Amino acid sequence: MRSYRTEQIRNVGLFSHGGAGKTSLVEAMLFATKAINRLGRVDDGSTVSDFDPDEVKRKSSVNTAVAPCEWNDCKLNLLDAPGFADFVGESLSAMQVADNALVLLDATGGVEVGTELVWQQAADRKIPRFIFINKLDRENASFANALEAARQNFGSKVVALQLPVGKESSFSGVIDLISQKAFIYNKTRDGKFESAAIPAELQA
């Protein structure tokens, strides 16, 4: 990894209620940016950020892990913070150095107690916040319900920048509302995707 100037470095904190998928998202981001060449799994104990034997055994994060990657001429330090309340000190420590907070929601559960806690902690520190609705391919997942729950809990300023294509087992990609393009994932589940026009049935 090459040297970066201070203005090219971003510390991105990932926060959520326990089990929302932060470690898996970090793994996917590392894979997409080619920082790693294989996609690890929490269930297998093979992810980059859950390397402690206790974490491998629990299949959940205990400590905040730092995972660096490169994207668009910037170095991103991904801070994978534990989500369970027992380890809130680790989450608070990560917020002390985070430039922004990526708050994950489980699409099957929406806003949970831990979500409200980390959102308020980030708000108290005036850290810019982004919401990532995860696990859209799971049974009973609902993007609309999760988005509405976020708006009810965090205010009307919560707006969608991307929309899912399909839901549950038919989830196949996202529509980026800024670029007005659809990104459809390969069925091989290798992390690759193709850019396409927005499906007619999803156009406004």
C-alpha positions, 0 to 999 in steps of 0.5 A: 500500500502506497503512502497517502497524504492526511487529506486522502485518509478516511476512518470509516466506522461501522456500527450497529446492533449486534448481528447486523452484518458489519464484519461481513460487510467489511469483508465484502468491501476488502474483497471489492477493493482487492485488498483480499483475494478471497471472501471470508465468512463469519461462520467459518471463522475466516474473516479479516476483522474477526481474527481473535480466537474468542471472536472465531468461537463466538462468531461475533466481534469482541474488539474493534478491528481496523481493516485498510483498503484503497478506493478512488485514490484514498486510503479507507481505514474500516473500523469494525466495532462490536455491536453487542452492548457488552462491548460498548466501550470498543464502539465508543473508542472507535467513534473517537477516531471515526470521520463518519459512521456507517450504521447498519440495519438488518432488513429483517429487524429494522431499527433495534435498541443497539441501532438507536444507541450508536446513532445517538452516540454518533449524533452527540459527537456530530459525526456524519452518519450513513445508513446501510440496509443489510441482509436484503436477500433474507426471508422476511427482509423488507427495505421499505419497512427498514427505511420507514423505521429509520425515518420514524426513529431518526427523522425525515432527513433520512433519504434513500440513495439506492433502491434494491432490485427484487427482494428476499431470494430474488434480490439481485442488485441495486439502483443508484438514484444519483447515477440513475443506473442499475447494478445487477450482481452475478449469480455466481455470488463472486461480488462482481456486477454489471451496469444496466438500465433501470428495469422498466417496472422500477422506473418512476 
